[in-house]
Amino acid sequence: MHNVAASYGPILSAIRFDSDHVLSGTTVAPNVAVVAYTVLLFVVVCCGIITALKGRWGWFLLGLLTFGLLWLVGALRPALPGSAWLRLATSVRTRSRGTGS
C-alpha cells in the first residue's frame, strides 16, 4: 500500500505530527495533522470533480494513478467544448444576462 503522507510530503513537511502535543490550558486540542489531511483531501477531491466535469478524462485517469496530484493541473486547464463544466458556465452567464426569451 502506498503511503499517502509520502505523496504529499513537500506540502505537509512543516506540520508537526505529535499526537501527544496538547495546547496548554485546553482539554481537547485539535490535531493539526488531521485538519491538514482533511483540508488537503477536500481540495484534491474537488479538483478531481472539476477535472471530470471539464471533460479532461485523461487528466482524471492520470490523477487516479498519482493519488490526485494531477487533478490540480486538470482543474486549472480550460474546459473542453461540450463538457458539463462549459455547459453549466454558459447557462449561468445566459441566465444572468437576462436574454428575455
C-alpha positions as CSV (number, residue, x, y, z in Angstrom):
1,M,0.0,0.0,0.0
2,H,1.3,3.4,-0.9
3,N,2.0,5.9,1.9
4,V,-0.2,9.0,1.2
5,A,2.0,11.1,3.5
6,A,4.9,10.4,1.2
7,S,3.0,11.7,-1.8
8,Y,2.1,15.0,-0.1
9,G,5.3,15.2,1.9
10,P,6.5,18.5,0.5
11,I,3.1,20.1,1.2
12,L,2.9,18.9,4.7
13,S,6.5,18.9,5.7
14,A,6.1,21.9,8.1
15,I,3.4,20.2,10.1
16,R,4.2,18.7,13.4
17,F,2.8,15.1,13.7
18,D,2.9,14.7,17.5
19,S,-0.2,13.0,18.7
20,D,0.7,13.9,22.3
21,H,1.0,17.7,21.6
22,V,-1.6,19.5,23.5
23,L,-2.2,23.2,23.8
24,S,-1.8,24.4,27.3
25,G,-5.0,25.1,29.2
26,T,-7.3,23.2,26.9
27,T,-8.8,19.8,27.4
28,V,-9.4,19.0,23.7
29,A,-6.7,20.2,21.3
30,P,-7.2,20.0,17.5
31,N,-4.8,17.7,15.8
32,V,-3.1,19.8,13.2
33,A,-2.2,16.8,11.0
34,V,-5.8,15.6,10.9
35,V,-7.1,19.0,9.9
36,A,-4.3,19.4,7.3
37,Y,-5.1,16.0,5.8
38,T,-8.8,16.7,5.7
39,V,-8.4,20.1,4.0
40,L,-5.9,18.6,1.5
41,L,-8.2,15.7,0.8
42,F,-11.2,18.1,0.3
43,V,-9.2,20.2,-2.2
44,V,-7.9,17.2,-4.1
45,V,-11.3,15.6,-4.4
46,C,-12.9,18.9,-5.5
47,C,-10.2,19.3,-8.2
48,G,-10.9,15.7,-9.3
49,I,-14.6,16.5,-9.7
50,I,-13.8,19.7,-11.6
51,T,-11.4,17.8,-13.9
52,A,-14.1,15.3,-14.7
53,L,-16.7,17.9,-15.3
54,K,-14.4,19.8,-17.7
55,G,-14.2,16.6,-19.7
56,R,-10.4,16.1,-19.1
57,W,-10.7,12.3,-18.7
58,G,-7.0,11.7,-19.5
59,W,-6.0,14.0,-16.7
60,F,-8.6,12.4,-14.4
61,L,-7.2,8.9,-15.0
62,L,-3.6,10.1,-14.5
63,G,-4.8,11.8,-11.3
64,L,-6.1,8.4,-10.1
65,L,-2.7,6.9,-10.7
66,T,-0.9,9.8,-8.9
67,F,-3.3,10.0,-5.9
68,G,-4.9,13.2,-7.2
69,L,-1.8,15.3,-7.8
70,L,-2.6,15.8,-11.5
71,W,-6.2,16.7,-10.7
72,L,-4.8,20.1,-9.6
73,V,-3.4,20.6,-13.1
74,G,-6.6,19.3,-14.8
75,A,-8.8,21.6,-12.8
76,L,-6.7,24.6,-14.0
77,R,-6.9,23.7,-17.6
78,P,-9.7,25.1,-19.8
79,A,-12.9,23.0,-20.3
80,L,-13.3,21.0,-23.5
81,P,-16.1,22.0,-25.8
82,G,-19.4,20.2,-24.9
83,S,-18.3,19.4,-21.4
84,A,-20.7,19.7,-18.5
85,W,-18.5,22.4,-16.9
86,L,-18.7,24.6,-20.1
87,R,-22.5,24.0,-20.5
88,L,-23.1,25.0,-16.8
89,A,-20.9,28.1,-17.2
90,T,-22.7,29.1,-20.4
91,S,-26.2,28.6,-18.9
92,V,-25.3,30.7,-15.8
93,R,-23.9,33.5,-18.0
94,T,-27.1,33.4,-20.2
95,R,-29.4,33.5,-17.2
96,S,-27.5,36.4,-15.6
97,R,-27.7,38.4,-18.8
98,G,-31.4,38.1,-19.0
99,T,-31.9,37.3,-22.6
100,G,-35.6,38.0,-22.4
101,S,-36.7,34.7,-24.0
